[in-house]
Amino acid sequence: MAETLLVEVLTEELPPKSLRALSEAFLRGLSKTLAAAQLAAPDCGRALATPRRLAVLIPEVAAAGQDRETEVAGPSASAPAQAIEGFARKHGVSVASLARRATPKGEVVVARAKTKGQVLEQVLAALVEDALKALPIPKLMRWGDGDAQFVRPVHGLVMMHGKRVVPGKVLGLASGHRTEGHRFMGKGTLALANAAEYEKRLQDEGMVIADFAARRAEIERQLKAQAAREKAELGSYADLLDEVTALVEHPSVYVGGFDAEFLEVPQECLILTMRQNQKYFPLFDAAGRLRPKFLIVSNMQMPDPRQIVGGNERVVRPRLEDARFFYHQDRKARLETRVEQLAKVVYHNKLGSQLDRVQRIQRIAGHIAGELKADAPAARRAAWLSKADLLTGMVGEFPELQGVMGRYYALHDGEPAAIADAIEAHYRPRFAGDRLPQDAVACALALADKLDALAGLFGIGQQPTGEKDPFGLRRAALGLIRIVVERKLALSLPDLLAAAFTSYDGRVKDARPDLETFIYERYAGYLKEQGFSTLQVDAVLSQRPARLAEVPQQLEAVKAFETLPEAESLAAANKRVANILRQAQAKGESFNQTERKALKEPAELALFAALEKTASNALPLFERGDYTGYLKSFAVLKQPVDNFFDKVMVMAPEEALRRNRLALLRDLRDAMNRVADISKLAQ
C-alpha cells in the first residue's frame, strides 16, 4: 500500500545559516532516489527543519516497487558467436532468448530481462544514509566511539511508513517512532502512531513548529505586530529573519531597550552589533534613524518576559560600550596619519602592501576623474584615504564597516563631504542590487578600486576558475559594468584597462586580452538579465564596443532593426558576406579600396551607388548616437544586395575584378556592422 513516509534525524543544534539549505537538499536527495526505485512520484514531499532536526514527509510512498522489464541493446547480430554469448551471460539470459532489432547501423541483438521492484524496507536505510552523505556540508563531526560522521552529532532516527516503523540503521542509530518536543515547554518525548500525525503532534504537544516556512512567517508576524505597537519600523531584516528562524523551535518576540546615550555612535555600528552578535532586530523611526529599542526572538513563551528581556539588555550593553569605545578611540588619530602604516599590511604577497595598492588606486582614480571632467585632486585625495580605516579599532572588530567608518572619520577630520562620501561608496556595489556610487568622484574611486584588483590578480594568474572565485573578481567586474553603464559614464574599456595595468609599472603580466574577455562575458550575462536575447547580445558584444555605456542603446537599435521586413534577408546576406571574406583571406586574397571604374556589372554598380548614398546619409545618425536610425537606414539595400548575389560572381577569374568585388563586400560589411554584427542575427 502507498502511505506517507516520515524520515527524521534528531541532532544537536545545526548550523543556523545553512539549516534551510540542508533540509531542502535532504528532501531533494531522498525523493530523487525513491523515485528512481519506483517507490514514489518524483519531486514530491515536504522538507521540515528545526534547530535540532532534519525531516522529510513524502506522500504516497509504495511499500514495494513494481517489477519492470528492461531492454538492453547488444552487439551486431552478425558479431562472432563468442561476443553474443558473452553479452547474454552478462545479462543473465540465454542466447536463444535474445531478440533482434533493426537500427540505423544495422541489426543488433537485444536482451530482455525482468527487474524485480525494490522493497522499501530493504532499501530505505541505505537511501537515507546516501542522502545525508550528499548534503552540502563543508566540515563533518565525529562523536562517541563510533565511526559515524555528520555536521552535528545525531541522537535519534525516525523512519515510519504509515503506521509501521521501517527497520534499519543510519549513522549507527536504529530507527524508531519516537521524536523529541521542545526542550523546556513541550512534552519531551512523543511516541508517534503514524507518520501523518508527525507535524500536528509536534506543534500541539511538543511545542515545536517543524515547518521552516511556517515558523518564519510566525516570527515575521510577531515582529511586525510588536514594531507597530512601538510605532517603529523594522528596516531591512530578511537575512536575519532566516537565521533566527533556524535558532528557535517555538518563537516569541519581546521588546528590549538600551540607553539613548549610545546613539552618539554611528548607527551602523550599533545595528551591526545587535544584528550580528545578538540576533536582535533594531527598531527605526519613519526617517530611518535608529531608536534605542530592539526586538528579541526568544525560544521561550513566558507570561511575564521581564527576566528574558532584562537578561538580553544586560548582555547587549557591553557590546554597545565596546562600539562606543572604539569610536572615541579611533577619532583620536586622523585618517591621514594611518595611511603610511598601511605599508605594514599585506594586500597580496605578489601585489605588495595596502599602501602600494592605495598608491595605484590613486593614480587610476585621478586618471578616470580627468576623463569624466571631474575633480581629479579630490579623487586622488579620496583614494589616498580610502583604506586608512582598515587600521581602526571599529573596522578591526567589524570588517563589514570598512568604508562606512572611513566616511565618518573623514568628516570628523574636516575632509570635504565629496571625499568622505567617496570613501564610503568606493566598495559599492557590494552585492546584486546594491546602490551605486553617486557623483563622479565616487564613481572614479569605485572603478579604480575594482580595476586595480582585476588587473593585479589577472596579472599574476589568479583569475576565477570554474565555480571558484576567492577574490570576488566576478563581483568586481559586474560592479565595474554597473557603474559605467547605469551611471552612463563616457569611458572606454580599453583605456580603463590600460590605466589599471600601467599603474603596476610592469610588475605584473599585461593580461588585458584575458581580462577584457572576462568583462565582456560578465556584461553578456548582465544584458541577458535585462531582457535582451542571446543573438542580440552576441551581435553587439562580438564587436568589442569600447564604450560599455552605449551598448544598451545599440541593443535597442538591433531590436528595432529585427522588426523590419528586410532584416532577415540582410542578416543572411551579411552572414554570406562574412563567409566569403573569411574564405578569401584564408586563400591569401588582398583587397583594399573599391574602385568605381573597375566595376562592370549593372548589379554591382547599383550596389556601389546605393551603399555610397546610404552610408553617407547614415553616418551623421551614428555620430549623434541615433543607432536605431543608423541601422534602419540600411533597409533600402535589400534589393541591390539580393540582385548583386543573384547576378554577380564575386570570385571572378580576373584578379583585379575579384579583388574589387571583395573590397565592395568589405565596405558593405563595415558600413552595416558599425553598430552590431548583423550576421549574428541570421538563424
ChimeraX attribute file (.defattr): number of C-alpha atoms within 10 A of each C-alpha:
attribute: neighborCount
match mode: 1-to-1
recipient: residues
	/A:1	9
	/A:2	14
	/A:3	20
	/A:4	19
	/A:5	26
	/A:6	26
	/A:7	27
	/A:8	24
	/A:9	23
	/A:10	22
	/A:11	19
	/A:12	14
	/A:13	17
	/A:14	21
	/A:15	17
	/A:16	17
	/A:17	16
	/A:18	14
	/A:19	24
	/A:20	23
	/A:21	13
	/A:22	22
	/A:23	22
	/A:24	18
	/A:25	18
	/A:26	25
	/A:27	25
	/A:28	20
	/A:29	19
	/A:30	24
	/A:31	27
	/A:32	19
	/A:33	18
	/A:34	24
	/A:35	16
	/A:36	13
	/A:37	19
	/A:38	21
	/A:39	22
	/A:40	26
	/A:41	18
	/A:42	14
	/A:43	15
	/A:44	16
	/A:45	21
	/A:46	18
	/A:47	23
	/A:48	24
	/A:49	28
	/A:50	27
	/A:51	22
	/A:52	24
	/A:53	23
	/A:54	25
	/A:55	23
	/A:56	23
	/A:57	23
	/A:58	24
	/A:59	20
	/A:60	17
	/A:61	25
	/A:62	21
	/A:63	21
	/A:64	20
	/A:65	19
	/A:66	15
	/A:67	12
	/A:68	12
	/A:69	10
	/A:70	10
	/A:71	12
	/A:72	11
	/A:73	16
	/A:74	19
	/A:75	14
	/A:76	19
	/A:77	18
	/A:78	12
	/A:79	12
	/A:80	10
	/A:81	11
	/A:82	9
	/A:83	15
	/A:84	21
	/A:85	15
	/A:86	12
	/A:87	22
	/A:88	21
	/A:89	12
	/A:90	10
	/A:91	12
	/A:92	12
	/A:93	15
	/A:94	12
	/A:95	16
	/A:96	8
	/A:97	13
	/A:98	20
	/A:99	14
	/A:100	15
	/A:101	14
	/A:102	11
	/A:103	10
	/A:104	5
	/A:105	7
	/A:106	10
	/A:107	15
	/A:108	19
	/A:109	22
	/A:110	21
	/A:111	21
	/A:112	17
	/A:113	16
	/A:114	10
	/A:115	11
	/A:116	12
	/A:117	15
	/A:118	19
	/A:119	16
	/A:120	21
	/A:121	15
	/A:122	14
	/A:123	15
	/A:124	22
	/A:125	21
	/A:126	13
	/A:127	20
	/A:128	26
	/A:129	14
	/A:130	16
	/A:131	19
	/A:132	25
	/A:133	17
	/A:134	14
	/A:135	18
	/A:136	13
	/A:137	13
	/A:138	6
	/A:139	9
	/A:140	12
	/A:141	10
	/A:142	14
	/A:143	12
	/A:144	7
	/A:145	6
	/A:146	9
	/A:147	9
	/A:148	16
	/A:149	17
	/A:150	17
	/A:151	21
	/A:152	18
	/A:153	19
	/A:154	22
	/A:155	14
	/A:156	22
	/A:157	26
	/A:158	24
	/A:159	29
	/A:160	25
	/A:161	26
	/A:162	22
	/A:163	16
	/A:164	16
	/A:165	20
	/A:166	25
	/A:167	16
	/A:168	20
	/A:169	17
	/A:170	22
	/A:171	21
	/A:172	15
	/A:173	15
	/A:174	15
	/A:175	21
	/A:176	21
	/A:177	23
	/A:178	16
	/A:179	20
	/A:180	18
	/A:181	24
	/A:182	22
	/A:183	15
	/A:184	11
	/A:185	16
	/A:186	18
	/A:187	17
	/A:188	14
	/A:189	15
	/A:190	17
	/A:191	12
	/A:192	20
	/A:193	15
	/A:194	18
	/A:195	24
	/A:196	20
	/A:197	13
	/A:198	19
	/A:199	16
	/A:200	14
	/A:201	18
	/A:202	22
	/A:203	18
	/A:204	13
	/A:205	16
	/A:206	25
	/A:207	23
	/A:208	26
	/A:209	26
	/A:210	26
	/A:211	18
	/A:212	21
	/A:213	16
	/A:214	13
	/A:215	23
	/A:216	19
	/A:217	14
	/A:218	17
	/A:219	23
	/A:220	17
	/A:221	12
	/A:222	17
	/A:223	23
	/A:224	15
	/A:225	13
	/A:226	19
	/A:227	20
	/A:228	12
	/A:229	9
	/A:230	14
	/A:231	12
	/A:232	19
	/A:233	21
	/A:234	20
	/A:235	15
	/A:236	10
	/A:237	13
	/A:238	9
	/A:239	10
	/A:240	16
	/A:241	20
	/A:242	20
	/A:243	18
	/A:244	23
	/A:245	28
	/A:246	24
	/A:247	23
	/A:248	23
	/A:249	27
	/A:250	24
	/A:251	23
	/A:252	18
	/A:253	22
	/A:254	19
	/A:255	23
	/A:256	21
	/A:257	19
	/A:258	16
	/A:259	12
	/A:260	11
	/A:261	9
	/A:262	16
	/A:263	17
	/A:264	10
	/A:265	17
	/A:266	16
	/A:267	14
	/A:268	14
	/A:269	22
	/A:270	23
	/A:271	18
	/A:272	18
	/A:273	21
	/A:274	19
	/A:275	16
	/A:276	13
	/A:277	11
	/A:278	14
	/A:279	19
	/A:280	26
	/A:281	25
	/A:282	28
	/A:283	24
	/A:284	20
	/A:285	14
	/A:286	12
	/A:287	7
	/A:288	12
	/A:289	13
	/A:290	23
	/A:291	18
	/A:292	17
	/A:293	20
	/A:294	24
	/A:295	22
	/A:296	22
	/A:297	22
	/A:298	21
	/A:299	19
	/A:300	19
	/A:301	15
	/A:302	13
	/A:303	6
	/A:304	8
	/A:305	16
	/A:306	13
	/A:307	10
	/A:308	17
	/A:309	18
	/A:310	12
	/A:311	12
	/A:312	17
	/A:313	19
	/A:314	12
	/A:315	12
	/A:316	19
	/A:317	15
	/A:318	11
	/A:319	16
	/A:320	21
	/A:321	14
	/A:322	14
	/A:323	23
	/A:324	21
	/A:325	14
	/A:326	19
	/A:327	22
	/A:328	13
	/A:329	13
	/A:330	19
	/A:331	15
	/A:332	10
	/A:333	13
	/A:334	16
	/A:335	24
	/A:336	16
	/A:337	10
	/A:338	17
	/A:339	20
	/A:340	14
	/A:341	14
	/A:342	20
	/A:343	16
	/A:344	11
	/A:345	14
	/A:346	15
	/A:347	15
	/A:348	12
	/A:349	7
	/A:350	13
	/A:351	18
	/A:352	14
	/A:353	17
	/A:354	22
	/A:355	21
	/A:356	18
	/A:357	25
	/A:358	26
	/A:359	16
	/A:360	24
	/A:361	30
	/A:362	26
	/A:363	21
	/A:364	30
	/A:365	34
	/A:366	25
	/A:367	22
	/A:368	24
	/A:369	23
	/A:370	16
	/A:371	17
	/A:372	17
	/A:373	11
	/A:374	17
	/A:375	15
	/A:376	22
	/A:377	16
	/A:378	20
	/A:379	31
	/A:380	25
	/A:381	20
	/A:382	32
	/A:383	32
	/A:384	24
	/A:385	24
	/A:386	32
	/A:387	21
	/A:388	28
	/A:389	30
	/A:390	22
	/A:391	17
	/A:392	23
	/A:393	18
	/A:394	24
	/A:395	21
	/A:396	14
	/A:397	13
	/A:398	17
	/A:399	14
	/A:400	14
	/A:401	18
	/A:402	22
	/A:403	26
	/A:404	21
	/A:405	27
	/A:406	25
	/A:407	26
	/A:408	20
	/A:409	23
	/A:410	26
	/A:411	16
	/A:412	13
	/A:413	16
	/A:414	10
	/A:415	17
	/A:416	12
	/A:417	13
	/A:418	19
	/A:419	25
	/A:420	27
	/A:421	24
	/A:422	31
	/A:423	32
	/A:424	23
	/A:425	25
	/A:426	26
	/A:427	23
	/A:428	22
	/A:429	20
	/A:430	14
	/A:431	12
	/A:432	9
	/A:433	8
	/A:434	10
	/A:435	12
	/A:436	20
	/A:437	23
	/A:438	14
	/A:439	14
	/A:440	21
	/A:441	33
	/A:442	29
	/A:443	27
	/A:444	33
	/A:445	33
	/A:446	29
	/A:447	28
	/A:448	30
	/A:449	25
	/A:450	23
	/A:451	26
	/A:452	23
	/A:453	20
	/A:454	27
	/A:455	27
	/A:456	26
	/A:457	22
	/A:458	22
	/A:459	23
	/A:460	15
	/A:461	12
	/A:462	14
	/A:463	22
	/A:464	16
	/A:465	8
	/A:466	6
	/A:467	6
	/A:468	9
	/A:469	13
	/A:470	11
	/A:471	14
	/A:472	13
	/A:473	22
	/A:474	18
	/A:475	17
	/A:476	24
	/A:477	23
	/A:478	22
	/A:479	24
	/A:480	23
	/A:481	21
	/A:482	19
	/A:483	22
	/A:484	22
	/A:485	19
	/A:486	12
	/A:487	16
	/A:488	13
	/A:489	17
	/A:490	15
	/A:491	18
	/A:492	16
	/A:493	21
	/A:494	16
	/A:495	14
	/A:496	19
	/A:497	22
	/A:498	16
	/A:499	21
	/A:500	29
	/A:501	25
	/A:502	17
	/A:503	21
	/A:504	20
	/A:505	9
	/A:506	10
	/A:507	14
	/A:508	19
	/A:509	15
	/A:510	20
	/A:511	18
	/A:512	18
	/A:513	10
	/A:514	12
	/A:515	19
	/A:516	15
	/A:517	12
	/A:518	18
	/A:519	19
	/A:520	20
	/A:521	15
	/A:522	16
	/A:523	22
	/A:524	19
	/A:525	14
	/A:526	16
	/A:527	17
	/A:528	14
	/A:529	10
	/A:530	10
	/A:531	9
	/A:532	19
	/A:533	15
	/A:534	14
	/A:535	16
	/A:536	24
	/A:537	25
	/A:538	19
	/A:539	23
	/A:540	23
	/A:541	21
	/A:542	12
	/A:543	13
	/A:544	17
	/A:545	19
	/A:546	16
	/A:547	17
	/A:548	22
	/A:549	22
	/A:550	18
	/A:551	21
	/A:552	17
	/A:553	15
	/A:554	24
	/A:555	24
	/A:556	15
	/A:557	21
	/A:558	27
	/A:559	15
	/A:560	16
	/A:561	23
	/A:562	18
	/A:563	11
	/A:564	11
	/A:565	11
	/A:566	17
	/A:567	22
	/A:568	19
	/A:569	16
	/A:570	24
	/A:571	21
	/A:572	17
	/A:573	20
	/A:574	24
	/A:575	19
	/A:576	16
	/A:577	19
	/A:578	17
	/A:579	13
	/A:580	17
	/A:581	19
	/A:582	12
	/A:583	12
	/A:584	17
	/A:585	13
	/A:586	9
	/A:587	9
	/A:588	8
	/A:589	14
	/A:590	13
	/A:591	18
	/A:592	12
	/A:593	13
	/A:594	18
	/A:595	13
	/A:596	13
	/A:597	8
	/A:598	13
	/A:599	18
	/A:600	12
	/A:601	12
	/A:602	13
	/A:603	20
	/A:604	24
	/A:605	17
	/A:606	18
	/A:607	22
	/A:608	24
	/A:609	13
	/A:610	18
	/A:611	22
	/A:612	14
	/A:613	11
	/A:614	19
	/A:615	17
	/A:616	12
	/A:617	14
	/A:618	20
	/A:619	17
	/A:620	13
	/A:621	16
	/A:622	16
	/A:623	10
	/A:624	9
	/A:625	15
	/A:626	16
	/A:627	26
	/A:628	20
	/A:629	16
	/A:630	26
	/A:631	26
	/A:632	20
	/A:633	18
	/A:634	22
	/A:635	18
	/A:636	14
	/A:637	19
	/A:638	19
	/A:639	16
	/A:640	19
	/A:641	23
	/A:642	15
	/A:643	16
	/A:644	20
	/A:645	15
	/A:646	10
	/A:647	12
	/A:648	15
	/A:649	14
	/A:650	18
	/A:651	14
	/A:652	12
	/A:653	9
	/A:654	8
	/A:655	11
	/A:656	13
	/A:657	18
	/A:658	19
	/A:659	22
	/A:660	22
	/A:661	26
	/A:662	25
	/A:663	19
	/A:664	24
	/A:665	24
	/A:666	19
	/A:667	19
	/A:668	21
	/A:669	20
	/A:670	13
	/A:671	20
	/A:672	26
	/A:673	17
	/A:674	17
	/A:675	25
	/A:676	27
	/A:677	23
	/A:678	28
	/A:679	23
	/A:680	19
	/A:681	22
	/A:682	17
	/A:683	9
